[in-house]
Amino acid sequence: MRSRELEGQYSEFVDFYAKQFFPSPPGDLGAVTSSYFMGVLDALLEDILHWYPALSATLTPENYLSHLQTRINWQVMFYYRIANSLFRDSSDHECLPYLAALMKIITGAEVYYSTTIGPRFMVMHGAGVIVGPRNEIGSSFMIF
């Protein structure tokens, strides 16, 4: 599958949730999210495959979305990685609070986009997880 098709799928995924919870989300929320998703996809796959090596034979960029839709803990990492990447590019981007709110509403977790988390990050249970702003966390970090 080409990257444009993947971007479209992730744009629809985020836009679907945004329209459920916000009366007027930024019009480019899905597009911004999907373009950043393509940039953090390798990091997301590394996060997951480090902790679930058995998935290496079956988890691909093309089927990641189907896994993402049913795994709340992966959604925490999805929203964090995208929002953090956007924050590093534009710390006052209008989409940042919406991405943070989506993470909190959908997963019950808060991992602030201003926190730096190294590779191989894993959230085992979404609800109740809070990682405050501007922290620095190294690699192979798992939180319950």
N, CA, C and O of each residue as an XYZ file, in Angstrom:
576
protein
N       0.840     -1.175      0.000
C       0.000      0.000      0.000
C       0.886      1.240      0.000
O       1.887      1.310      0.713
N       0.503      2.191     -0.797
C       1.285      3.418     -0.895
C       1.059      4.306      0.325
O       0.035      4.208      1.001
N       2.036      5.175      0.596
C       1.959      6.019      1.788
C       0.760      6.968      1.750
O       0.197      7.273      2.802
N       0.350      7.444      0.565
C      -0.805      8.339      0.471
C      -2.074      7.632      0.938
O      -2.917      8.241      1.596
N      -2.214      6.349      0.602
C      -3.375      5.591      1.051
C      -3.354      5.430      2.568
O      -4.386      5.563      3.225
N      -2.175      5.143      3.124
C      -2.051      5.023      4.578
C      -2.371      6.350      5.256
O      -3.073      6.380      6.267
N      -1.863      7.435      4.707
C      -2.149      8.749      5.280
C      -3.643      9.002      5.302
O      -4.173      9.514      6.288
N      -4.324      8.648      4.227
C      -5.776      8.833      4.158
C      -6.512      8.032      5.219
O      -7.460      8.527      5.828
N      -6.080      6.793      5.442
C      -6.709      5.955      6.464
C      -6.550      6.558      7.850
O      -7.502      6.572      8.630
N      -5.364      7.054      8.166
C      -5.128      7.619      9.493
C      -5.818      8.961      9.655
O      -6.247      9.306     10.756
N      -5.930      9.717      8.585
C      -6.671     10.969      8.631
C      -8.134     10.686      8.970
O      -8.720     11.373      9.807
N      -8.723      9.686      8.328
C     -10.109      9.312      8.603
C     -10.272      8.811     10.033
O     -11.265      9.124     10.691
N      -9.310      8.040     10.516
C      -9.348      7.502     11.880
C      -9.422      8.633     12.901
O     -10.280      8.615     13.783
N      -8.535      9.609     12.789
C      -8.498     10.724     13.739
C      -9.705     11.631     13.552
O     -10.310     12.058     14.535
N     -10.063     11.932     12.309
C     -11.218     12.791     12.063
C     -12.500     12.191     12.629
O     -13.347     12.919     13.148
N     -12.650     10.867     12.533
C     -13.832     10.204     13.075
C     -13.968     10.515     14.564
O     -15.034     10.938     15.013
N     -12.904     10.311     15.327
C     -12.958     10.574     16.762
C     -13.104     12.066     17.055
O     -13.859     12.447     17.949
N     -12.408     12.891     16.331
C     -12.480     14.334     16.566
C     -13.914     14.837     16.399
O     -14.385     15.655     17.190
N     -14.598     14.353     15.378
C     -15.977     14.800     15.127
C     -16.939     14.296     16.199
O     -17.988     14.899     16.422
N     -16.590     13.200     16.861
C     -17.440     12.673     17.931
C     -17.388     13.551     19.187
O     -18.379     13.670     19.908
N     -16.227     14.164     19.443
C     -16.017     14.821     20.724
C     -15.902     16.341     20.679
O     -16.100     16.997     21.701
N     -15.592     16.907     19.535
C     -15.380     18.346     19.465
C     -16.359     18.971     18.473
O     -16.472     18.498     17.342
N     -17.073     20.037     18.881
C     -18.017     20.662     17.958
C     -17.345     21.267     16.729
O     -17.919     21.263     15.641
N     -16.133     21.785     16.899
C     -15.451     22.385     15.748
C     -13.941     22.171     15.862
O     -13.202     23.098     16.193
N     -13.487     20.945     15.586
C     -12.037     20.702     15.626
C     -11.347     21.433     14.482
O     -11.994     21.778     13.493
N     -10.052     21.673     14.602
C      -9.339     22.300     13.483
C      -9.550     21.468     12.226
O      -9.482     20.239     12.265
N      -9.801     22.129     11.139
C     -10.088     21.431      9.888
C      -8.967     20.542      9.399
O      -9.207     19.592      8.654
N      -7.745     20.839      9.808
C      -6.619     20.050      9.321
C      -6.141     19.006     10.326
O      -5.063     18.439     10.145
N      -6.917     18.734     11.388
C      -6.472     17.808     12.424
C      -6.128     16.432     11.856
O      -5.059     15.895     12.143
N      -7.013     15.868     11.064
C      -6.749     14.551     10.473
C      -5.570     14.572      9.521
O      -4.745     13.658      9.527
N      -5.486     15.611      8.703
C      -4.383     15.702      7.743
C      -3.046     15.878      8.450
O      -2.056     15.249      8.074
N      -3.010     16.727      9.468
C      -1.770     16.935     10.227
C      -1.357     15.632     10.895
O      -0.196     15.229     10.833
N      -2.316     14.981     11.531
C      -2.036     13.730     12.228
C      -1.523     12.667     11.275
O      -0.546     11.981     11.580
N      -2.166     12.521     10.131
C      -1.742     11.465      9.204
C      -0.374     11.756      8.616
O       0.404     10.826      8.400
N      -0.053     13.017      8.350
C       1.270     13.310      7.803
C       2.353     13.070      8.853
O       3.440     12.598      8.520
N       2.071     13.387     10.110
C       3.039     13.094     11.169
C       3.104     11.601     11.463
O       4.155     11.081     11.838
N       1.983     10.917     11.292
C       1.984      9.475     11.504
C       3.014      8.797     10.611
O       3.749      7.917     11.062
N       3.070      9.200      9.356
C       4.019      8.567      8.434
C       5.449      8.795      8.922
O       6.319      7.952      8.708
N       5.692      9.926      9.574
C       7.031     10.212     10.086
C       7.388      9.447     11.350
O       8.568      9.236     11.632
N       6.383      9.028     12.115
C       6.663      8.309     13.370
C       6.322      6.823     13.281
O       6.446      6.102     14.271
N       5.898      6.362     12.118
C       5.502      4.958     11.970
C       6.617      3.998     12.383
O       6.359      3.022     13.087
N       7.830      4.258     11.961
C       8.937      3.366     12.338
C       9.126      3.319     13.851
O       9.388      2.253     14.408
N       8.995      4.465     14.521
C       9.131      4.495     15.977
C       8.007      3.715     16.646
O       8.241      2.994     17.615
N       6.795      3.856     16.135
C       5.665      3.112     16.693
C       5.857      1.604     16.531
O       5.607      0.834     17.458
N       6.300      1.197     15.349
C       6.532     -0.231     15.123
C       7.666     -0.745     16.014
O       7.588     -1.857     16.534
N       8.717      0.060     16.191
C       9.803     -0.347     17.086
C       9.299     -0.463     18.522
O       9.662     -1.404     19.229
N       8.466      0.484     18.961
C       7.891      0.421     20.302
C       7.182     -0.921     20.515
O       7.398     -1.599     21.520
N       6.350     -1.283     19.572
C       5.517     -2.476     19.715
C       6.317     -3.760     19.556
O       6.190     -4.681     20.363
N       7.134     -3.821     18.526
C       7.846     -5.069     18.238
C       8.914     -5.402     19.276
O       9.279     -6.567     19.434
N       9.417     -4.398     19.981
C      10.366     -4.675     21.059
C       9.701     -5.512     22.152
O      10.306     -6.441     22.688
N       8.451     -5.175     22.476
C       7.743     -5.851     23.559
C       6.953     -7.058     23.076
O       6.649     -7.953     23.865
N       6.614     -7.094     21.788
C       5.854     -8.200     21.204
C       6.584     -8.741     19.974
O       6.084     -8.597     18.858
N       7.743     -9.352     20.148
C       8.522     -9.801     18.983
C       7.786    -10.824     18.114
O       8.078    -10.945     16.924
N       6.855    -11.545     18.686
C       6.113    -12.531     17.897
C       5.274    -11.874     16.799
O       4.905    -12.533     15.827
N       4.976    -10.601     16.944
C       4.197     -9.896     15.924
C       5.030     -9.492     14.710
O       4.479     -9.033     13.709
N       6.343     -9.657     14.786
C       7.206     -9.184     13.697
C       6.874     -9.847     12.363
O       7.122     -9.261     11.309
N       6.331    -11.026     12.389
C       5.995    -11.712     11.137
C       4.683    -11.212     10.541
O       4.437    -11.397      9.349
N       3.838    -10.579     11.357
C       2.510    -10.212     10.860
C       2.189     -8.725     10.903
O       1.334     -8.265     10.147
N       2.851     -7.962     11.765
C       2.529     -6.542     11.894
C       3.216     -5.752     10.795
O       4.440     -5.781     10.666
N       2.426     -5.050     10.009
C       2.948     -4.250      8.904
C       2.336     -2.848      8.971
O       1.335     -2.639      9.656
N       2.931     -1.904      8.269
C       2.310     -0.571      8.215
C       0.871     -0.632      7.694
O       0.022      0.157      8.107
N       0.611     -1.560      6.797
C      -0.721     -1.659      6.189
C      -1.776     -2.186      7.157
O      -2.934     -1.778      7.065
N      -1.417     -3.081      8.084
C      -2.435     -3.598      8.994
C      -2.340     -3.009     10.400
O      -3.076     -3.422     11.297
N      -1.450     -2.059     10.593
C      -1.286     -1.425     11.903
C      -2.596     -0.796     12.371
O      -2.935     -0.884     13.551
N      -3.334     -0.163     11.462
C      -4.573      0.519     11.839
C      -5.582     -0.456     12.427
O      -6.259     -0.115     13.397
N      -5.704     -1.645     11.878
C      -6.671     -2.597     12.427
C      -6.289     -2.998     13.849
O      -7.168     -3.207     14.686
N      -5.002     -3.106     14.133
C      -4.548     -3.381     15.497
C      -4.800     -2.161     16.394
O      -5.242     -2.297     17.536
N      -4.516     -0.985     15.864
C      -4.650      0.254     16.626
C      -6.088      0.468     17.085
O      -6.319      0.937     18.200
N      -7.037      0.134     16.252
C      -8.443      0.372     16.577
C      -8.912     -0.443     17.777
O      -9.875     -0.058     18.440
N      -8.259     -1.547     18.065
C      -8.722     -2.424     19.137
C      -7.789     -2.462     20.346
O      -8.081     -3.159     21.317
N      -6.704     -1.750     20.311
C      -5.741     -1.769     21.419
C      -5.566     -0.359     21.985
O      -4.878      0.482     21.409
N      -6.199     -0.133     23.110
C      -6.160      1.195     23.733
C      -4.729      1.587     24.080
O      -4.346      2.744     23.909
N      -3.936      0.637     24.565
C      -2.562      0.976     24.937
C      -1.757      1.438     23.727
O      -0.910      2.321     23.859
N      -2.000      0.868     22.563
C      -1.303      1.321     21.357
C      -1.770      2.719     20.958
O      -1.001      3.502     20.401
N      -3.043      3.030     21.249
C      -3.545      4.359     20.922
C      -2.856      5.427     21.759
O      -2.632      6.537     21.275
N      -2.520      5.115     22.998
C      -1.767      6.068     23.831
C      -0.450      6.395     23.136
O      -0.087      7.563     22.995
N       0.257      5.367     22.708
C       1.548      5.571     22.050
C       1.374      6.308     20.720
O       2.187      7.167     20.377
N       0.322      5.977     19.973
C       0.004      6.625     18.701
C      -0.166      8.136     18.900
O       0.490      8.934     18.230
N      -1.052      8.518     19.825
C      -1.289      9.949     20.045
C      -0.056     10.644     20.610
O       0.251     11.771     20.223
N       0.657      9.980     21.526
C       1.858     10.600     22.082
C       2.907     10.844     20.989
O       3.399     11.964     20.852
N       3.251      9.816     20.215
C       4.320      9.954     19.213
C       3.984     11.037     18.189
O       4.856     11.816     17.805
N       2.746     11.089     17.752
C       2.354     12.096     16.764
C       2.384     13.495     17.380
O       2.951     14.420     16.798
N       1.776     13.648     18.556
C       1.734     14.975     19.192
C       3.132     15.453     19.568
O       3.432     16.639     19.439
N       3.990     14.547     20.030
C       5.354     14.937     20.386
C       6.126     15.397     19.155
O       6.868     16.377     19.214
N       5.953     14.699     18.056
C       6.634     15.089     16.816
C       6.141     16.467     16.346
O       6.936     17.311     15.934
N       4.843     16.675     16.412
C       4.274     17.976     16.047
C       4.772     19.060     17.000
O       5.114     20.157     16.558
N       4.817     18.771     18.293
C       5.300     19.728     19.295
C       6.737     20.143     19.011
O       7.081     21.319     19.129
N       7.580     19.178     18.637
C       8.976     19.503     18.354
C       9.106     20.398     17.131
O      10.053     21.177     17.031
N       8.164     20.293     16.200
C       8.189     21.155     15.010
C       7.527     22.508     15.253
O       7.964     23.528     14.721
N       6.470     22.505     16.059
C       5.693     23.730     16.255
C       5.010     23.671     17.620
O       3.890     23.172     17.732
N       5.671     24.172     18.650
C       5.202     24.002     20.031
C       3.878     24.704     20.335
O       3.277     24.456     21.380
N       3.420     25.574     19.437
C       2.141     26.242     19.673
C       1.096     25.890     18.608
O       0.148     26.645     18.394
N       1.270     24.753     17.949
C       0.339     24.342     16.888
C      -1.068     24.161     17.461
O      -1.236     23.597     18.542
N      -2.070     24.641     16.731
C      -3.452     24.592     17.219
C      -3.989     23.176     17.404
O      -4.969     22.994     18.126
N      -3.394     22.181     16.787
C      -3.876     20.799     16.896
C      -3.397     20.099     18.170
O      -3.981     19.087     18.558
N      -2.372     20.597     18.821
C      -1.806     19.911     19.982
C      -2.813     19.672     21.109
O      -2.904     18.546     21.596
N      -3.571     20.679     21.542
C      -4.526     20.402     22.618
C      -5.605     19.402     22.221
O      -6.113     18.668     23.068
N      -5.955     19.370     20.940
C      -6.962     18.419     20.470
C      -6.421     16.990     20.491
O      -7.134     16.060     20.868
N      -5.174     16.818     20.091
C      -4.565     15.483     20.152
C      -4.454     15.013     21.601
O      -4.714     13.848     21.900
N      -4.068     15.918     22.497
C      -3.969     15.571     23.912
C      -5.343     15.191     24.469
O      -5.475     14.224     25.219
N      -6.352     15.959     24.094
C      -7.705     15.666     24.574
C      -8.218     14.347     24.014
O      -8.863     13.582     24.732
N      -7.942     14.068     22.745
C      -8.365     12.780     22.176
C      -7.734     11.620     22.933
O      -8.407     10.637     23.243
N      -6.430     11.733     23.235
C      -5.778     10.665     23.994
C      -6.495     10.457     25.324
O      -6.785      9.324     25.708
N      -6.775     11.542     26.016
C      -7.393     11.444     27.340
C      -8.814     10.889     27.245
O      -9.185     10.021     28.035
N      -9.599     11.364     26.312
C     -10.990     10.928     26.167
C     -11.072      9.457     25.754
O     -11.847      8.689     26.324
N     -10.280      9.078     24.776
C     -10.381      7.733     24.206
C      -9.701      6.683     25.074
O     -10.209      5.570     25.210
N      -8.563      7.023     25.659
C      -7.774      6.009     26.359
C      -7.786      6.150     27.878
O      -7.465      5.195     28.585
N      -8.148      7.319     28.389
C      -8.082      7.554     29.824
C      -6.672      7.831     30.310
O      -6.429      7.870     31.516
N      -5.741      8.024     29.390
C      -4.335      8.271     29.730
C      -3.944      9.685     29.315
O      -4.542     10.288     28.425
N      -2.916     10.189     29.995
C      -2.331     11.473     29.626
C      -0.818     11.310     29.580
O      -0.174     11.093     30.607
N      -0.268     11.416     28.399
C       1.186     11.449     28.234
C       1.443     12.749     27.488
O       1.173     12.855     26.292
N       1.962     13.728     28.201
C       2.102     15.066     27.640
C       3.043     15.073     26.438
O       4.103     14.446     26.447
N       2.631     15.789     25.422
C       3.412     15.858     24.185
C       4.742     16.560     24.374
O       5.631     16.419     23.534
N       4.904     17.318     25.462
C       6.181     17.997     25.701
C       7.191     17.099     26.412
O       8.333     17.504     26.631
N       6.783     15.895     26.770
C       7.685     14.923     27.387
C       8.486     14.226     26.295
O       7.959     13.935     25.221
N       9.740     13.962     26.568
C      10.592     13.231     25.626
C      10.705     11.792     26.111
O      11.132     11.534     27.237
N      10.318     10.866     25.251
C      10.399      9.441     25.584
C      11.191      8.748     24.486
O      10.893      8.898     23.301
N      12.187      7.999     24.885
C      13.056      7.308     23.937
C      12.359      6.148     23.233
O      11.163      5.923     23.418
N      13.115      5.423     22.430
C      12.540      4.308     21.677
C      12.122      3.151     22.601
O      12.573      3.034     23.740
N      11.260      2.326     22.065
C      10.778      1.113     22.743
C       9.917      1.444     23.959
O      10.054      0.835     25.020
N       9.038      2.410     23.786
C       8.079      2.853     24.798
C       6.856      1.952     24.732
O       6.384      1.628     23.642
N       6.334      1.539     25.895
C       5.135      0.711     25.905
C       4.246      1.105     27.076
O       4.708      1.242     28.209
N       2.982      1.282     26.786
C       1.954      1.478     27.793
C       1.168      0.176     27.831
O       0.620     -0.250     26.814
N       1.109     -0.456     28.992
C       0.419     -1.740     29.082
C      -1.082     -1.574     29.302
O      -1.868     -2.373     28.793
N      -1.493     -0.553     30.050
C      -2.908     -0.280     30.305
C      -3.084      1.224     30.159
O      -2.360      1.997     30.787
N      -4.016      1.635     29.356
C      -4.169      3.060     29.114
C      -4.756      3.837     30.277
O      -4.194      4.854     30.687
N      -5.875      3.376     30.817
C      -6.625      4.152     31.797
C      -5.794      4.464     33.039
O      -5.198      3.578     33.651
N      -5.772      5.738     33.388
C      -5.112      6.175     34.606
C      -3.642      6.504     34.484
O      -3.052      7.018     35.434
N      -3.032      6.226     33.346
C      -1.610      6.526     33.159
C      -1.443      8.035     32.957
O      -2.102      8.633     32.106
N      -0.569      8.631     33.736
C      -0.268     10.055     33.570
C       1.249     10.222     33.588
O       1.917      9.812     34.537
N       1.780     10.821     32.539
C       3.191     11.201     32.471
C       3.178     12.705     32.248
O       2.759     13.187     31.196
N       3.638     13.434     33.244
C       3.569     14.888     33.230
C       4.416     15.547     32.158
O       5.198     14.890     31.470
N       4.247     16.858     32.027
C       4.941     17.608     30.975
C       6.429     17.775     31.232
O       6.899     17.804     32.369
N       7.141     17.881     30.132
C       8.564     18.229     30.099
C       9.471     17.266     30.859
O      10.522     17.664     31.362
N       9.069     16.014     30.942
C       9.931     14.979     31.509
C      10.814     14.406     30.416
O      10.517     14.551     29.230
N      11.888     13.761     30.809
C      12.730     13.030     29.873
C      12.830     11.597     30.356
O      13.264     11.332     31.477
N      12.426     10.686     29.502
C      12.421      9.261     29.834
C      13.253      8.541     28.786
O      13.121      8.805     27.591
N      14.097      7.646     29.229
C      14.993      6.942     28.313
C      14.305      5.864     27.495
O      13.085      5.861     27.335
N      15.113      4.955     26.983
C      14.595      3.909     26.104
C      14.114      2.698     26.904
O      14.436      2.534     28.081
N      13.340      1.866     26.229
C      12.784      0.624     26.796
C      11.995      0.903     28.062
O      12.181      0.233     29.078
N      11.124      1.882     28.000
C      10.303      2.299     29.124
C       8.922      1.681     29.003
O       8.226      1.891     28.010
N       8.523      0.916     30.015
C       7.186      0.330     30.057
C       6.468      0.881     31.289
O       7.027      0.931     32.385
N       5.230      1.288     31.083
C       4.446      1.817     32.202
C       3.123      1.057     32.273
O       2.496      0.755     31.258
N       2.725      0.762     33.500
C       1.473      0.066     33.731
C       0.460      1.053     34.246
O      -0.683      0.683     34.513
